[in-house]
Amino acid sequence: MRTTLDEQGLFDEQGLTIEVGSLEKVSIDKAVSGLDGVLSIDLGGRGRRITQKGTLRANSRLKMNERIGVISAYMDGRTHKLAISDGREFSNLRMDIFKVTKTTESGIGLCCEYEIVYRQLV
């Protein structure tokens, strides 16, 4: 099984890492006169952050630009589903950040290290 985004095999498996953050809750703490302490108001869950890092490979600059363009198109504000090769699946993901951190030339063409940050919505 390969890592896919909306059932599309966009990523190379070699060097791929997925870091799953914990679910987050938000609350407001207010001081109220006459009370010893604070009033805490629970605003509910806010999802979690999922970070994906890896390397993309392509035979030419043109092919690499095409791959980067296809992945960048997922930064559309819609939710997506990430399925990881170890069997875990994460749905309701919004892609917030996609950045190429380093590009190098190799014997097979180009290699680009990248980082994607998703927000899993509750």
URHUJO-V545540 format. One record per residue. SS is DSSP state (a for helix, b for strand, c for the rest). Layout:
ss->[SS/SS]
//
This chain:
ss->[c/c/c/b/b/c/c/b/c/c/c/c/c/c/c/c/b/b/b/b/c/c/c/b/b/b/b/b/b/b/b/c/c/c/c/c/c/b/b/b/b/b/b/b/b/b/b/b/b/b/b/b/b/b/b/b/b/b/c/c/a/a/a/a/a/a/a/a/a/a/a/a/c/c/c/c/c/c/c/b/b/b/b/c/c/c/c/c/b/b/b/b/b/b/b/b/b/b/b/b/b/b/b/b/b/b/c/c/b/b/b/b/b/b/b/b/b/b/b/b/c/c]
//
